Amino acid sequence: MQFTDDSAMTRSLAESLVERKSLDIIDIARRFVKSYYHEPNRGYGANVRTVFQKLRANKLTDIYGPAKDQYNGLGSFGNGGAMRIAPLSLFCYNDHDRLVDYTTKETEITHTHKWGINGAILQALAVQQSLNLNPNEELDVSSFVDNLIEKMAKIEVDRTDDYLELDEDSYKDQLCAIKELISEDGDGPHDEKIVQRLGTDINALYSVPTAIFCFLRAQRPIKGIKTDNPLRRAIQYAITLGGDTDTIASMTGAIAGAFYGEQKLSPLLLQHCEASEQFRELADQLLDVVTQA
């Protein structure tokens, strides 16, 4: 089972953090471009391909320009920043302000719209929260969401977008919706209410909150998903909702994996996943960098 652009870019970010032991935007951008041209068939979207082509053409002399040029200067609001951000959550596991700052700078290589940036920040914060919780204790779902609401309320800027200005949703709104939806049992997989309210597309605003919901909903059994493993249940549930399945499942898995840890990863399942051992080794190297700092 081959990994997609989500994992390819996550790997590039992690490798840069391991080698540089700090946030090096030029190095990260270089790795993104090199990885893309080495294996362009990983499922990269058209917009990010354009960014990489321009970065290659300008020889990385203008790291942020290509992304800023998209959508008439508004930038992409997609979930490409959020899908790869997990290594930064580990790198900044005990520093909220640094995580927000680093996530913003790293995301802007490809996404400069506030939804794209804030979506990456929300995903990074969700993973960071999970890292700092004890998986042997019952997760307080309400507190988990409340903490994110408080953090995002301080981050989001109240302004009208020129693009999609009729859509007034914010990440705070989406998180509040999660609190309402999580209290309902729903119909399990293919739950149209979840899809309609939270979304399952490439827009970060309508996919990052969905990943958080999937992680939280999988704390208890879900009709139609036959597994007692909550990490696997979360990923399977994300896939059943449809839409941008590889990215939403990837983000869900990042949050769940940060919470449950390696013990919930099935060795049998990993045997079928491309380069799983290399990713494990890279994660260990990143942990070493963080703990030795």
Buried (B, 14 or more C-beta within 10 A) or exposed (E): EEBBBBBBBBBBBBBBBBEEEEBBBEBBBBBBBEBBEEEEEBEBBEBBEBBBBBBBEEEBEEBBEBBBBBBEEBBBBBBBBBBBBBBBBBBBBEEEEEBBBBBBBBBBBBBBBBBBBBBBBBBBBBBBBBBEBEBEEEBEBEEBBBBBBEBBEEBBEEEEBEEBEEEEBBBBBBBBBBBEBBEEEBEBBEBEEBBEBBBBBBBBBBBBBBBBBBBBBBBEBBEEBEBEBBBBBBBBBBBBBBBBBBBBBBBBBBBBBBBBEEEBBEEEEEEEBEBBEEBEEBBEBBBEBBEEE
